[in-house]
Amino acid sequence: MSGGGGTATEVAAAHHPPTGEAFPGVLGVPGVPGAPGAWSASDPYATALRTGHGPLFLRRADGWLLPLDVERWCARADAVDRAVLDRCEGAVLDVGCGPGRLVAELAARGRTVLGIDVSSAAVARTVRLGGQALRRSVFDPLPAEGRWDTVLLMDGNLGIGGDPRALLERVGQLLRPRGLLIAETAPVDVDERTHVQVVGVSDVCPTEPPFPWARLGTAALLRHARGWTPSGAWTADDRRFAALRSTPAPADGRGAR
């Protein structure tokens, strides 16, 4: 991986361990720190990933519903996705990889890529598609911290943790200096922190407690991205994206992380 943190061969070996060796926290290991139960148990989300379709929503306490595009997530990467992936540099970490369409597409291109997700159903589906994935929160210890060339936050994953600045700080720790973050932003100008539950159409009384979430439009993302350098913003098929560069290494050459 670039950025002075090891060769591409070393990184590929780290992401593809020898037969019989596995990362801690791989599929089947319970008790992921920071993982909301709604994403990680036998729940509406896991059911939707197994079947490949919704309806599925994020529901606020006031009853407002945000539809989740399960069918698109469970399909192959579409033209908009592929155009985003064309912008990726070097080794890629897909945060909140879901059912793995982006990890699978990058792997098929021969790229070094790792997906992480707190949902065991998501990790299992990603692996079935031929991708590498770990059952981890982005706030857990991760392989190759400070050496990733690109981090993806797609499909609303800017909302993870409900604290955009904390999430951006964590992503900055994962990236190499001047690494690339590509984030999908909300299609409206919004800057919201809230608590939500994952629900299906028949979940009148969800059993899992609400968890913190955020929704950010592009302008809001840029306001929160202190210390980041904007590197582009675009719209495709009513989906919006922004690219940011992480803080460069200190001039004296000592690593910042």
Salt bridges, closest charged atoms under 4 A:
ASP62 OD2 - ARG60 NH2 3.03
ASP69 OD2 - ARG72 NE 2.94
ASP78 OD1 - ARG239 NH1 3.71
ASP81 OD2 - ARG101 NE 2.82
ASP81 OD1 - ARG239 NH2 3.03
ASP86 OD1 - ARG109 NH1 2.80
GLU89 OE1 - ARG176 NH2 3.40
GLU89 OE2 - ARG245 NH2 2.55
GLU105 OE2 - ARG109 NE 3.05
GLU145 OE2 - ARG170 NH2 2.70
ASP149 OD1 - ARG176 NE 2.75
ASP155 OD1 - ARG72 NH1 3.35
ASP155 OD2 - ARG101 NH1 2.84
ASP155 OD1 - ARG239 NH2 3.93
GLU184 OE2 - ARG239 NE 2.86
ASP191 OD1 - ARG193 NH1 2.15
ASP191 OD2 - ARG223 NH2 3.52
ASP191 OD2 - HIS224 NE2 3.11
GLU192 OE2 - ARG60 NH1 2.55
GLU192 OE1 - ARG215 NE 3.11
ASP252 OD2 - ARG254 NH2 2.66
